Each structure stands twice: as C-alpha cells, then as structure tokens.
Amino acid sequence: MPKIKTKRSAAKRFSVTAKGKVKMKKAFLRHCLTCKDSKRKRNLRKGGIVADVDTKRIQRFMPYAF
C-alpha cells in the first residue's frame, strides 16, 4: 500500500497540540478592520481550538500529524 499524502493546505492552516487537539487561526481579521472594534480584533488575534466534530475530518487531511 502506498503512503497517504498530506493535504498541504490543511498542514499550513492547522497544527496539532501534544494532547491531540487541533489548533487554528481565527478568521475575519484580513480586511474591513475599521468597522470592527478593538476588543473584537484583539480576541481574533488569539488562536482557537477546532471543535471535536471537525477534528476527524482534519485527521483525514493530515494522517501523520496525529
């Protein structure tokens, strides 16, 4: 059996913690920043953890990261 290829787009967007959770960067911080208040932009700077429901899908994209 050949090895499964990693989806490179997923590998660039997600990383796995030591406990096996998936880290991500939050969206909505690219443009139209004048209408968003400072508190909202500050909270978007912090990373997020992917929901458990979506973690299985990301595991299929990155089979050797887990």
NUDOBA-559308 format. One record per residue: residue in three letters; residue number from 1; x, y, z of N, C-alpha, C in turn. Coordinates in steps of 0.02 Angstrom, whole numbers, plus 32768, in hexadecimal, padded with zeros to 4 digits. Layout:
// NUDOBA-559308
NODE  type  seq  n.xx  n.yy  n.zz  ca.xx  ca.yy  ca.zz  c.xx  c.yy  c.zz
NODE   ALA  NUM     X     Y     Z      X      Y      Z     X     Y     Z
...
//
This chain:
// NUDOBA-559308
NODE  type  seq  n.xx  n.yy  n.zz  ca.xx  ca.yy  ca.zz  c.xx  c.yy  c.zz
NODE   MET    1  802A  7FC4  8000   8000   8000   8000  802C  803F  8000
NODE   PRO    2  801B  806F  7FD5   8042   80AD   7FD6  802F  80D8  8012
NODE   LYS    3  805B  8106  8022   804D   8134   8059  8016  8165  8044
NODE   ILE    4  7FF2  817F  8075   7FBE   81B0   8068  7FDE  81F5  8068
NODE   LYS    5  7FCD  821D  8036   7FEA   8261   8033  7FC5  828F  8063
NODE   THR    6  7FEB  82BD  8081   7FCF   82F1   80AB  7FB4  8329  807F
NODE   LYS    7  7F79  8343  8090   7F5F   837F   806D  7F88  83BA  8085
NODE   ARG    8  7FAF  83D6  8059   7FDD   840B   806D  7FB8  844A  8085
NODE   SER    9  7F7D  8457  8069   7F56   8492   807F  7F42  848A  80C8
NODE   ALA   10  7F2F  844D  80DC   7F1C   8441   8122  7F59  8444  8150
NODE   ALA   11  7F92  842B  8138   7FCF   842C   8161  7FE6  8473  816F
NODE   LYS   12  7FD8  84A2  8140   7FEB   84E7   814B  7FBB  850B  8179
NODE   ARG   13  7F7D  84F5  817D   7F4B   8518   81A4  7F43  84FD  81EB
NODE   PHE   14  7F53  84BE  81F6   7F46   849E   8237  7F87  8480  8252
NODE   SER   15  7F8A  847C  8295   7FC0   8458   82B6  7FA2  8432  82F1
NODE   VAL   16  7FC5  83FE  8306   7FAB   83D1   8339  7FD1  83DC  837A
NODE   THR   17  7FAC  83E0  83B2   7FCA   83E9   83F3  7FE3  83A6  840E
NODE   ALA   18  8004  83A6  8446   801E   8369   8464  7FE7  8339  8479
NODE   LYS   19  7FAD  8355  848B   7F75   832B   84A1  7F4A  8315  8466
NODE   GLY   20  7F5B  8329  8429   7F36   8312   83EE  7EFF  8340  83D8
NODE   LYS   21  7EFA  837B  83F6   7EC8   83AC   83DE  7EE5  83D2  83A4
NODE   VAL   22  7EB9  83EF  837B   7ECE   8411   833E  7EC8  845C  8349
NODE   LYS   23  7F01  8480  833F   7F02   84C8   8345  7EF5  84E8  8301
NODE   MET   24  7ED6  8524  8302   7EC8   8548   82C4  7ECE  8593  82D2
NODE   LYS   25  7ED2  85B9  829D   7ECF   8602   82A3  7E88  8617  8293
NODE   LYS   26  7E70  8649  82B6   7E2A   865F   82AC  7E24  8689  826C
NODE   ALA   27  7DE8  868A  8251   7DDA   86AE   8212  7DC3  86F5  8221
NODE   PHE   28  7DB5  871B  81ED   7D99   875F   81EF  7DCA  8794  8207
NODE   LEU   29  7E0B  878A  81FB   7E3C   87BD   820F  7E66  87D4  81D4
NODE   ARG   30  7E4A  87D1  8198   7E71   87E1   815C  7E61  8827  8140
NODE   HIS   31  7E21  8839  813C   7E10   887A   811F  7DD1  8894  8141
NODE   CYS   32  7DBC  88D0  8131   7D83   88F2   8150  7D8E  88F6  819C
NODE   LEU   33  7DCA  890B  81B0   7DDB   890C   81F7  7DC4  894D  8219
NODE   THR   34  7DB0  897F  81F2   7D9D   89BE   8211  7D59  89B9  8233
NODE   CYS   35  7D2E  898D  821A   7CEC   8987   8238  7CEB  8958  8275
NODE   LYS   36  7D21  8931  827F   7D24   8904   82B9  7D45  8929  82F3
NODE   ASP   37  7D29  8920  832F   7D46   8943   8368  7D86  891F  8380
NODE   SER   38  7DAD  8942  83A9   7DEF   8929   83BD  7DEA  88E8  83E4
NODE   LYS   39  7DB7  88E2  840E   7DB0   88A5   8436  7DA6  8868  8409
NODE   ARG   40  7D7D  8870  83D5   7D6F   8839   83A8  7DAF  8825  8382
NODE   LYS   41  7DD5  8857  836A   7E12   8848   8346  7E47  8828  8373
NODE   ARG   42  7E49  883E  83B1   7E79   8822   83E1  7E6A  87D8  83EF
NODE   ASN   43  7E2A  87C8  83F6   7E17   8783   8403  7E21  8756  83C5
NODE   LEU   44  7E1D  8773  838A   7E29   874D   834D  7E73  873C  8344
NODE   ARG   45  7E9F  8763  8365   7EE6   8756   8360  7EF9  8713  8380
NODE   LYS   46  7ED6  8700  83B5   7EE5   86C2   83D8  7ED1  8687  83AC
NODE   GLY   47  7EF6  8651  83B2   7EE5   8615   838D  7EA7  85F4  83AB
NODE   GLY   48  7E8E  85C3  8389   7E54   859E   83A1  7E60  8553  839C
NODE   ILE   49  7E35  852D  83BB   7E37   84E4   83B8  7DFC  84CE  838E
NODE   VAL   50  7E0A  84A0  835F   7DD6   8486   8333  7DA6  845B  835C
NODE   ALA   51  7D66  845D  834C   7D34   8435   836E  7D41  83EB  8362
NODE   ASP   52  7D2D  83C2  8393   7D39   8379   838E  7D16  835B  8351
NODE   VAL   53  7CDE  8378  833D   7CB9   835F   8303  7CE4  8364  82C3
NODE   ASP   54  7D0A  839B  82BD   7D31   83A7   8281  7D77  8388  8284
NODE   THR   55  7D8C  8372  82BE   7DCF   8357   82C6  7DD9  8318  829C
NODE   LYS   56  7DA5  82EE  8296   7DAB   82B1   826F  7DB8  82C0  8225
NODE   ARG   57  7D99  82F3  820C   7DA2   8306   81C6  7DEA  831D  81BB
NODE   ILE   58  7E05  8343  81EA   7E49   835C   81E3  7E7B  8322  81EB
NODE   GLN   59  7E6A  82F0  8213   7E95   82B5   8219  7E9C  8291  81D5
NODE   ARG   60  7E67  8291  81AD   7E6B   8273   816B  7E99  829B  813D
NODE   PHE   61  7E99  82DE  8145   7EC4   8308   811C  7F0D  8301  812F
NODE   MET   62  7F1B  82F8  8170   7F60   82F4   8189  7F6A  82B2  81AE
NODE   PRO   63  7F72  827B  818B   7F73   823A   81AC  7FAF  822D  81DA
NODE   TYR   64  7FE8  8250  81CE   8024   8241   81F5  8031  8275  822B
NODE   ALA   65  8004  82A4  8234   800D   82D8   8267  7FF4  82C1  82AB
NODE   PHE   66  7FCB  828E  82AD   7FAC   8279   82EC  7FCE  823B  8309
//
